Amino acid sequence: MNPIGFRTLLSKETRRFLKVPGQTLAQPVVTTTLYFLVFGYALGGRVREIDGVSYIRFILPGLVLLTVTQNAFLNTSSSMFIAKLQGTIVDLLIAPLAVADVMAAFLGAAVLRGFMTGALVWIIAGFFNGFDVAHPAWVLLYTLLITVAFAAIGLAVAIWSDKFEQLNVVPTFVLTPLTFLGGIFYSARMLPRPWDTVTRCNPILYMVEGLRFGFLGTSGSSPWLGLVISLTVAGAATGLSVWMLATGYKLRS
């Protein structure tokens, strides 16, 4: 690895989203806070508790995941796609940087953005229902794996995409539906058959339940199963992105 090159690229990627905090930090936090207020209080009056936890606390882990995944994906996908569009990706390819340098810098900046926005959502929610965290180590581990997974997915999608329409296909028609159907606002056990079984085929459900175990100490599935699934998704997405960068897929004309 090239330590100087890695630090330079990481600094560039970090400054890129910090220059527009209103768009990259404030906007997702405001949006997620509105979800928290609307669903937490509107539905909380009807659904008092789920699994022995107040509804407004029950949805917190899912809203943190929603914020983290969106920001991690957007950070890498927008940066890589703009580099391709403007032709500056050539400068990156000919620079004395290994694939590991590029991957670590892109993923590192996305992880930082994901943690910052996720922490802001947790802090805002804490004013409504407290700052208690049952298992902080589990929260940090799951958040790291989730941000790495979605940052790598964003990088792969940006490399694959030739137009803005293609860039929006995966988040719009795949990631967003899977996220909202992943148990953010409900427990899979509340669904009738066969939808409870269908929902359990969604890997994001186990990420949400893993975070829920970390925050609340309770979940609808084993946190170890969620950890294995999160590791698998992160590993597969990272491996795909590494292959694309190493082979120059759609990057070298």
Secondary structure, 3 states (H helix, E strand, C coil): CCHHHHHHHHHHHHHHHHCCHHHHHHHHHHHHHHHHHHHHHHCCCCCCEECCEEHHHHCHHHHHHHHHHHHHHHHHHHHHHHHHHHCCHHHHHHCCCCHHHHHHHHHHHHHHHHHHHHHHHHHHHHHHHCCCCCCHHHHHHHHHHHHHHHHHHHHHHHHHCCCHHHHHHHHHHHHHHHHHCCCCCCCHHHCCCCHHHHHCCCHHHHHHHHHHHHHHCCCCCCHHHHHHHHHHHHHHHHHHHHHHHHHCCCCCC
